[in-house]
């Protein structure tokens, strides 16, 4: 049964997406580092080996490598390349760099999210959560994901970054566009739509950063821009963008 699962393995297939655990069991039974030739990827599926990987960035880098999504067809890739020209090359973030740059990024972001900053945000964040809970109709089944789990984090991040609440819908859409291709197979139309969204988010964050450079405040974006360990603008853009998409 293990071999049958792996012989037909498709990392974007519905069977794996809906329930990956039988596939992980089969991989573990076959090899500690199971290689999938069609995607040129190794799958590490045991705690022991995953722990060893994440603790050894010299051998196992966090930098961009094999794509987490299925590459688009050449004609779609050309269209996406043209769209990307309207934005910036996507900078590395905390999730895609190794030490010593990772250490520098962490130190910078930590200064913007210290205990004092978080404590100051707490009253406003409590109001956001309370308003969302009060708006629920408890007389009938509630779609918690749609009415709470999705909008509340977006509003919290917008508040933390001191951006207009009116931008919430766009921020949610841009967040979905930025992560759309991770672990999924996109239609041509969705891939193009997502590319437009990523560029829109880059342009939006560029404008926000320029505002803080001209008129710094005490918000998180300003702290990232003027941190003691100065970040290039693209680094600040990359990390603030990442905050919007987590």
C-alpha positions in Angstrom: 0.0 0.0 0.0 2.9 2.4 0.8 4.4 2.0 -2.6 1.1 2.5 -4.3 0.6 5.8 -2.5 4.0 7.0 -3.4 3.9 5.7 -7.0 1.0 8.0 -7.7 2.0 10.8 -5.3 1.0 14.3 -6.4 1.8 17.1 -3.9 -1.0 19.2 -5.4 -3.5 16.4 -5.6 -6.7 16.4 -3.6 -5.8 13.2 -1.8 -2.6 14.6 -0.4 -4.1 18.1 0.2 -7.0 16.7 2.2 -5.2 14.1 4.2 -1.4 14.0 3.9 -0.7 11.7 6.9 -1.0 8.4 5.1 1.5 9.7 2.6 3.9 10.9 5.4 3.6 7.4 6.9 4.5 5.8 3.6 7.5 8.2 3.1 8.8 7.5 6.6 8.5 3.7 6.0 10.5 4.1 2.8 13.3 6.6 3.6 14.2 9.3 6.2 14.5 11.7 3.3 12.1 10.5 0.6 12.9 12.0 -2.9 10.2 13.0 -5.3 11.8 13.1 -8.7 9.0 15.0 -10.6 9.3 18.0 -8.2 13.0 17.5 -7.4 12.1 17.7 -3.7 13.0 15.7 -0.6 10.3 15.1 2.0 11.6 14.9 5.6 8.8 13.5 7.7 10.1 12.5 11.2 10.5 14.8 14.1 14.1 13.6 14.7 15.2 14.5 11.1 13.1 17.7 10.8 14.7 18.9 14.0 18.2 18.1 12.7 17.4 20.0 9.4 16.1 23.2 11.0 19.1 23.3 13.4 21.7 23.1 10.6 21.2 26.1 8.2 24.7 25.6 6.8 23.6 22.4 5.1 19.9 23.0 4.9 19.3 26.6 3.8 16.0 28.5 4.2 16.7 30.5 1.0 14.4 30.2 -1.9 15.1 26.9 -3.7 12.6 24.5 -5.3 9.3 26.3 -5.9 6.6 25.6 -3.4 4.0 25.9 -6.2 3.7 24.5 -9.7 5.4 26.7 -12.2 3.0 28.3 -14.7 3.0 27.4 -18.4 5.5 29.4 -20.4 3.0 31.8 -22.0 1.5 32.5 -18.5 5.0 32.9 -17.0 5.7 35.6 -19.6 2.6 37.5 -18.6 3.5 37.3 -15.0 7.0 38.5 -15.7 5.6 41.6 -17.3 3.3 42.2 -14.3 6.2 41.9 -11.9 8.1 44.6 -13.7 5.6 47.1 -12.2 6.8 46.1 -8.8 10.1 45.1 -7.1 12.0 41.9 -6.9 10.6 40.2 -3.8 13.1 40.7 -1.0 14.1 38.0 1.4 12.3 37.9 4.7 12.8 36.2 8.1 11.5 33.0 6.6 13.8 32.9 3.7 17.3 33.9 5.0 20.0 32.1 7.0 22.3 33.5 9.7 23.9 36.0 9.9 21.2 37.9 8.0 18.4 36.0 9.8 19.9 37.2 13.1 19.9 40.8 11.9 16.3 40.6 10.7 15.2 39.0 14.0 17.0 41.7 16.0 15.4 44.4 14.0 11.8 43.0 14.1 12.2 42.3 17.8 12.8 45.9 18.5 9.6 46.8 16.7 7.6 44.1 18.6 8.9 44.5 22.1 6.8 44.0 25.3 6.1 47.7 25.6 4.7 47.9 22.0 2.5 44.8 22.5 1.2 46.0 25.8 0.3 49.4 24.2 -1.7 47.6 21.5 -3.6 45.3 23.8 -6.6 47.6 24.6 -7.3 48.2 20.9 -6.9 44.6 20.0 -9.3 43.5 22.7 -11.9 45.9 21.3 -11.4 44.3 17.8 -12.0 40.9 19.3 -15.0 41.9 21.4 -16.7 43.7 18.5 -16.3 40.6 16.3 -17.7 38.4 19.0 -20.6 40.8 19.6 -21.5 40.8 15.9 -22.0 37.0 15.8 -25.6 35.7 15.6 -25.6 33.0 18.3 -29.1 31.9 17.5 -27.9 29.8 14.6 -24.8 28.0 13.4 -21.9 30.5 12.8 -19.2 30.3 10.2 -16.3 31.1 12.6 -13.7 31.1 9.8 -15.5 33.7 7.7 -16.8 35.9 10.5 -14.0 35.7 13.0 -10.9 33.8 12.1 -10.3 35.7 8.9 -11.3 39.3 9.6 -9.9 39.6 13.1 -6.2 38.9 12.3 -6.4 41.3 9.4 -7.8 44.1 11.6 -5.2 43.3 14.3 -2.3 43.6 11.8 -3.7 46.8 10.3 -3.9 48.2 13.8 -0.4 47.1 14.6 0.9 48.7 11.4 -1.2 51.9 11.9 -3.0 51.6 8.6 -6.6 52.7 7.8 -9.2 50.1 8.7 -10.7 50.9 5.3 -7.8 48.9 3.8 -8.9 45.7 5.5 -10.6 44.2 2.4 -7.6 45.0 0.2 -5.1 43.7 2.8 -7.0 40.3 3.0 -7.1 40.1 -0.8 -3.4 40.9 -1.1 -2.6 38.4 1.6 -4.4 35.7 -0.3 -2.7 36.7 -3.5 0.7 36.6 -1.9 0.3 33.1 -0.6 -2.0 31.7 -3.3 0.5 29.5 -5.0 2.1 27.9 -1.9 1.3 24.2 -2.0 -1.4 24.6 -4.6 -2.0 24.3 -8.3 -3.4 27.6 -9.6 -5.5 28.1 -12.8 -3.9 30.5 -15.3 -6.5 33.1 -14.4 -5.8 32.9 -10.7 -2.0 33.0 -11.2 -2.3 36.2 -13.2 -4.7 37.7 -10.7 -2.4 36.8 -7.8 0.6 38.4 -9.6 -1.4 41.7 -9.9 -2.3 41.5 -6.2 1.4 41.0 -5.2 2.4 44.1 -7.2 -0.4 46.1 -5.7 0.7 45.1 -2.2 4.3 46.1 -3.0 3.2 49.5 -4.2 1.0 50.0 -1.2 3.7 49.1 1.3 6.2 51.3 -0.6 3.9 54.2 -0.2 3.4 53.4 3.5 7.2 53.2 4.1 7.7 56.5 2.3 5.1 58.1 4.5 7.0 56.9 7.6 10.3 58.1 6.3 8.9 61.6 5.7 6.8 61.7 8.9 7.8 58.9 11.4 5.4 58.0 14.2 5.6 55.5 16.9 4.0 52.6 14.9 5.6 49.4 13.9 6.5 50.4 10.3 8.3 53.5 11.6 10.2 51.4 14.1 11.3 49.1 11.3 12.4 52.0 9.1 14.4 53.7 11.9 15.6 50.6 13.8 19.0 50.6 15.4 20.0 47.9 12.9 18.9 49.8 9.8 17.1 47.8 7.1 17.3 48.8 3.5 13.9 49.9 2.2 13.3 46.6 0.4 14.0 44.7 3.7 11.5 46.8 5.5 9.0 46.3 2.7 9.6 42.5 2.7 9.1 42.2 6.5 6.1 44.5 6.7 4.6 42.6 3.7 5.3 39.3 5.5 3.4 40.6 8.5 0.3 41.2 6.3 0.5 37.6 4.9 1.1 35.4 7.9 
